Structures are given as structure tokens and as C-alpha cells.
Amino acid sequence: MFMEALKVCLERTYSLVGVVGDGRAMVEEAIRVRPDAVIVDVGMPCLNGLDAAKRVQQKTPIPKFIFLTAQDVPNMAAAALELGPIGFLNTHSPASELLKAIDHVLRGECYLGQEMRPTDWVAAKSRGRRFWTEMTPRQRDVAQLLAEGRSAKEIAELLDVSPRTVEFHKQQIKDCFNLKSNADLVLFALKRGLISIDG
């Protein structure tokens, strides 16, 4: 329902070239289509919006990103700023603010919704770097997919690795961050913005 409302809002002003339902599909479609801008739900399934955007950037510098989130997690906005000129808004922001963010980003400027602006930019920069460096990209993939409730076999098929490799990464994550249970892992992923409460 939210996606349909977003489409209607965007189509009044911009040419819409694609809509996808998860982060992995977004990476493939953005690389194939090379749009000027991509509206990204931070809490997308299969691959969160921040990691998906970073992977697109590694393949093509063309798209600019406007991130939407229902969560108020300072690390996410700080991490998004590490990707260059981006927009970052709460999903409850009015449509007019989204259009303003798109215009800013297309001009090469950052746009943060009022509630997303950090009060301490030095701390925000540090949080942003930590978001990207505390785990490897593969560990982030595994942590997100486990937190979404997927089995080791499902994850192995999705990432094209063996279930044993998935279990290895799961154990590494639990050991590194002192996680004792699957519930701890879900909370860990939630706090780092790898999954969304409403995702």
C-alpha cells in the first residue's frame, strides 16, 4: 500500500523506471537501468537499503539515493552520509519533503529530514564509519538473513555458499559480539538497522 502511494506521488513529477520488493532485486535493477535517483527503504528484506546502495555504488556511480526509514537509528543516517550526497527521511515525512529531498540530491546536495539531523556531527561521522566496518559485507548479509528468520539452507542458496559457511559466519558474529542466542542476534540486527520492525 505504501509503495503504491509512493508511486502515485513520484509519477506526478518524475519518470518512474522500476519498482522492486527487496534489496537484492534493487541492486540488480539499479545496475541494469542506471536511474538518476533511487528511493530506498532502509529496512528492505534480503539486503537492507544501506548495503544495497553501497553495492550499487561499487558497480555504477550514476544513481543518487534517497533513504526512507520508519526507525530513528542515528547510525543509519550517519552511515548513509558516508555514501555521498544522499537524502534521508522518516517514512512519515510529507510527500512535499520527499520531493524536496529528491531535488536536493539530484543537484548533488545532502538532505536530511529534521528528525534525522545529528546534533553532534563528529559523533555521527564516527558512528557512520563504525556501521560499515564492524562486520564484513558477508557477515552483514548473514546477520540480516538470520534475523529475518531464514534457515541456514535458505541463506546458503541465496548467497551461493554452503550451509556450513553460513554456520561459520553465524558463529563468528555470535563470538565477536557476545551473542548467546538467536533472540540476541535479532536484537543485534535491529539495533544496527539491518532489519526493520515493520519489515
N, C-alpha and C positions, 0 to 999 in steps of 0.2 A: 504494500500500500504506500509506504514511504517512497519507494523507488518510482512508483507511478506518478506520485505528486511531484517528485523532483524532475522527472522527465517533462511533465507539462510546463513546469516553471522554466526550465532551461530552453525548451524548444521555442519559446516566445522570442528569445534573444539570440540564441546560438544554434548552429547546425550540430545535431547530436549524431555521432558516428558509431556508437555502440553502447551496449549495456551488458554487464556481466554480473554473476552472482557470487564469485569468490575471488580470493587474491591470486591464485594461480592462473585462473582464466584471465584476470585483469592484466597480468604480466604478458601473456601470450598475445592478447588483443591489442594492448598498447604498443607493443613492438611491431606488430603486423600493420596496424592502422596509422601509427605515429600522429596522434591528435595533438592539437596545440595545448590542450589542458585536459586533466583527468580529475574528476570528482571522486574522492576515495573515502570509503567508510573505514575508519581505523580498525574496527572490530570485525572485519570480514573473515569468514571461515576459510579453512585450509591454509591460508597465508595472510597474516594481518596486513593492514594497509601500509604501514611504515616499511615493513620488509619488502612488500610487493613493489612499492615506489622505488626503493633503493635498487632493486633488481632491474627495474625498467631503466633507471638512470645509467646503470652499468652497460646496457645494450644500446641505448639511444638517448641523446641529450635533449631531444625535442620536447617531450611533454613537460608542462608545468603542473604542479599538484595542489589541489585544494582538499584538505582533510576535514572530515566531519566525524565527530565523536559524541557519544552520549555520556562519556566518563570525564571527570575532571581529574586527570592524572598529569601533574606538571612535567613528568619525564617525557610524556608523549609529545607535547608541544615543543619542548626543548630538543628532543631528538629529531623532530620534523624540521626544525630550523637548521639542523646540520645538513639538510638536503638542498639548501639554497633558497631562492625566493619561493615561498610557499604561502598558502592560505591555511588557517587552522581555526575552525569554528565549532561551536556546540551544535548538535542537531536541532536544538530548539531555537536557534537563531532565525530571525525573519528572512524570507526569501530575498528581500532587498539587500540584506547584508551579504548573502551568498553571492549575489550578482556583483556587489561592490568588491568582494574578495577576488572573484574571477578577474575583474578588470585590473585590479592591482597586480595580481600575479602575472597576467599576460603582458603587463608593462615592465616585468622584472622586479617588482616590489613585493615585500612580505606583507601579509595582512593577518593579524591575529584578532579574533573576537575579544571583546573587552574582558570576559571572564577567563580567557586563556593567557593573558599577558602576565608574565612573571614579574614579581616586584623586585627580584634580585637577579639581574642578568648574568652575573658571574656564576652564581649557583646554578642557574638554568643551563649555561654552557657546559658546566661540569656534569650535570645530570644527563644532558643530551649525549655527551661522549660516552658516559658510563652505560647508557642504554644500548649503544651499538657494540661495546667492547666486552661486556661482562660474559657474553656467551658467543660461541661461533655461530655462523648462519645455520649450520646443520642442527646444532643444539637448540636454537630458537625454533626451527621447524618442528623438531621432535617434541619440545616442551608444549608448543601450541597445540599440536595434533593430539597429544596425550590429554591435555587439559580439555580438549573438545570431546573427549570420551572415546576416541578411536583406539582400536586394538593395535598391538604391535604388527600383526599381519597386514592390516589395512594401511598402516603408516608405511610399512616396507614397500607395499605395492605402489603407493602414491609417490614415494621418494625414490623408487627404483633401487632399493638396497635390500639386504637380507633382514629378517626379523631379529636375528642375532645382533646386527649392527644397531638396530633401533633399541634393543635392550641395553646394549653397551652405552649408548648416548643417554638413555634414561638413568642408568646407574651413575654415570659421570655427573649429570645435573644434580641428582639427589645428593651425591657425595660433596660436590662443590658448594652447594647452598644449604647443606644440612637439612634436607627434606626427608621426613620419616615415612610419609605415606602419600598415596595418590591425592588425598584431600589437600595436603601441603603443597603438592605440585600445582594443583588447580589454583590455590590462593596465590602462589608464586607467579603464575602466568597472568592472573587477573591484576595483581599489583603492578606488573611491568607492562600492562597494556597489550599482552599477546592475545588475550581473549577479551570479549566484552560481556558484560552482564546480560545485555539484551540481544547478544549474537546468537 
